[in-house]
Amino acid sequence: MLLICMMIAILASGVASAHVTVLPNQVVQGTYEKFAVRVPTEKDVPTVKVEVKFPVDDVSISRFEPKPGWSYEVSKDANGKITGVVWTAQGEGLKSTEFGEFYMQGKVGDNASKLVWKAYQTYKDGTVVEWTGAEGSDKPASVTAVKPKPTGAATDSHGNTAAAAPAAAQPAASAGAGSQAPLYMSAGALVLSLIALIASLTRRKASSR
């Protein structure tokens, strides 16, 4: 009975993890990112359409990478901002043993704390699976965690968050003193070697008399 329960738990966890996800799992405020929408087919019929709605208050998606065998169409709000995308298969789509990744690029908001991506997966038989639920639900929306900007981070000419400036270098005098230490040690070792050699020669001369 225990073995059966364990097998059910393993199978259930496998099904729960096989859902539409957006990668990477973690980003930084104010950075430009390449996002991958990963779509596995979980039915015996192919996936033929994938729609993703963007968290427009927290990310601005502006570019899409063409995918062979698929076309895409974007939706926009009244201000012209892209709010979502629909990829549609031009052929058979993603079969039961397949998965696909769809790529897009955009900027993470300066004040974003997380990105919640609502996705809708359509199969060839007309079934639509809505990946829009809360975390831990049967059909959760994919969530990307957002880390705060690094302390002291600046922005480049494109508004992209740049890495924090490196720590100031040590004064040249200190660096120079540190670099001379091996030289002093080598000189000391040489002096000791010469003293030992002279002492050895002196003992040989004394013993030969």
C-alpha positions in Angstrom: 0.0 0.0 0.0 2.8 2.4 0.9 4.5 1.6 -2.5 1.3 2.4 -4.4 1.0 5.7 -2.5 4.5 6.6 -3.4 4.0 5.9 -7.0 0.9 8.0 -7.1 2.7 10.9 -5.5 5.6 10.6 -8.0 3.2 10.6 -10.9 1.2 13.5 -9.6 4.4 15.6 -9.1 5.4 14.8 -12.7 2.1 16.0 -14.1 2.2 19.1 -11.9 5.6 20.1 -13.1 4.7 19.6 -16.8 3.1 22.9 -17.5 3.7 26.0 -19.6 6.5 27.9 -18.0 8.4 31.1 -18.7 12.2 31.1 -18.2 14.4 32.4 -16.6 13.0 31.7 -13.2 14.6 34.9 -11.8 15.6 38.3 -13.2 16.7 41.7 -11.9 14.8 45.0 -11.9 15.5 47.2 -14.9 17.4 44.6 -17.0 16.7 43.5 -20.6 16.0 39.8 -20.7 15.4 37.0 -23.3 12.4 35.0 -22.1 11.6 31.4 -23.2 8.1 30.1 -23.1 8.4 26.4 -22.7 5.4 24.4 -23.8 5.1 20.6 -23.3 2.2 18.6 -24.9 0.4 16.5 -22.3 -2.4 15.0 -24.5 -2.4 12.4 -27.2 -3.2 15.2 -29.7 -0.8 18.0 -30.8 -0.6 21.5 -29.3 -1.5 23.9 -32.1 -1.8 27.3 -30.4 -0.1 29.0 -27.4 -1.2 32.4 -26.0 0.6 34.3 -23.3 -0.7 37.5 -21.6 2.0 39.7 -20.3 2.1 41.4 -16.8 2.3 44.8 -18.6 2.8 46.8 -15.3 6.0 44.9 -14.6 7.6 44.0 -18.0 7.7 45.5 -21.5 8.0 42.8 -24.2 9.1 44.3 -27.6 10.7 41.5 -29.7 9.9 38.0 -30.8 12.2 35.3 -32.3 10.7 33.6 -35.4 10.0 29.9 -34.9 9.9 27.6 -37.9 6.5 26.1 -38.5 4.7 28.7 -36.4 3.4 32.2 -36.9 2.7 34.8 -34.2 0.4 37.7 -33.7 0.6 40.3 -30.9 -2.1 42.3 -29.1 -1.7 45.9 -28.0 -3.5 48.3 -25.7 -4.7 51.8 -26.7 -1.2 53.2 -26.2 0.4 50.7 -28.5 2.1 48.7 -25.8 2.3 45.0 -26.5 0.1 43.1 -24.0 0.3 39.5 -25.3 1.1 37.2 -28.1 -0.4 34.2 -29.8 1.7 31.6 -31.6 -0.2 29.4 -34.1 1.2 26.2 -35.7 1.3 26.1 -39.5 1.7 22.4 -39.5 1.1 19.6 -37.1 2.2 21.5 -34.0 3.8 19.9 -30.9 3.0 16.2 -30.7 2.4 14.1 -27.6 6.1 13.3 -27.0 7.3 16.8 -27.8 7.8 20.3 -26.3 8.7 23.6 -27.8 10.2 26.9 -26.7 9.1 30.3 -28.0 11.5 33.2 -27.5 10.8 36.9 -26.8 12.7 39.9 -25.4 11.8 42.7 -23.1 12.7 45.0 -20.2 11.9 44.2 -16.6 10.2 47.1 -14.8 12.3 49.2 -12.4 9.9 48.5 -9.5 8.7 45.0 -10.4 8.7 42.3 -7.7 7.5 39.3 -9.7 6.2 38.5 -13.2 3.0 36.5 -13.5 2.5 35.0 -17.0 -1.0 33.7 -17.9 -0.9 31.2 -20.7 -3.5 29.4 -22.7 -2.6 26.1 -24.5 -4.9 24.9 -27.3 -4.9 21.3 -28.6 -5.9 20.1 -32.0 -9.1 18.7 -30.7 -10.2 22.2 -29.5 -9.4 21.7 -25.9 -7.9 24.8 -24.1 -5.9 24.4 -21.0 -5.7 27.7 -19.0 -2.4 28.0 -17.1 -3.7 31.0 -15.0 -4.1 29.6 -11.5 -2.3 30.6 -8.3 1.0 29.0 -7.2 0.4 25.4 -6.0 -2.8 25.0 -8.0 -3.4 22.3 -10.6 -2.9 24.7 -13.5 -0.7 27.5 -12.1 0.5 30.6 -14.0 4.2 30.7 -14.5 5.9 33.2 -12.1 9.3 34.8 -12.5 10.9 36.2 -9.4 12.4 39.7 -9.6 15.5 40.7 -7.6 16.1 44.4 -6.6 18.7 46.4 -8.5 22.2 45.9 -7.1 23.3 48.7 -4.7 25.0 51.4 -6.6 23.9 50.1 -10.0 23.7 52.6 -12.8 21.8 52.6 -16.1 23.4 52.6 -19.6 22.3 54.6 -22.6 19.5 52.2 -23.3 18.1 52.4 -19.8 19.4 49.0 -18.9 20.5 48.3 -15.4 24.3 48.1 -15.4 26.5 46.2 -12.9 27.6 48.0 -9.8 31.0 49.8 -10.1 34.0 47.7 -8.9 35.5 48.5 -5.6 38.2 51.2 -5.7 41.7 50.0 -6.2 44.2 50.1 -3.3 46.7 53.0 -3.3 49.7 52.5 -5.6 52.1 52.7 -2.7 50.4 49.8 -0.9 50.3 47.7 -4.1 54.0 48.4 -4.8 55.0 47.4 -1.3 53.1 44.2 -1.5 54.7 43.4 -4.9 58.2 43.8 -3.4 57.7 41.2 -0.7 58.7 38.2 -2.8 61.9 40.0 -3.9 63.0 40.7 -0.4 62.3 37.1 0.6 64.4 35.8 -2.4 67.3 38.1 -1.5 67.2 36.9 2.2 67.3 33.3 1.1 70.3 34.0 -1.2 72.2 35.7 1.6 71.6 32.7 3.9 72.7 30.3 1.2 76.0 32.2 0.7 76.7 32.2 4.5 76.1 28.5 4.6 78.5 27.9 1.7 81.2 30.1 3.2 80.9 28.2 6.5 81.2 24.9 4.7 84.3 25.9 2.8 85.9 27.2 6.0 85.3 23.9 7.8 86.8 21.9 4.9 90.0 24.1 4.9 90.3 23.7 8.7 90.0 19.9 8.6 92.5 19.6 5.7 95.4 21.2 7.8 
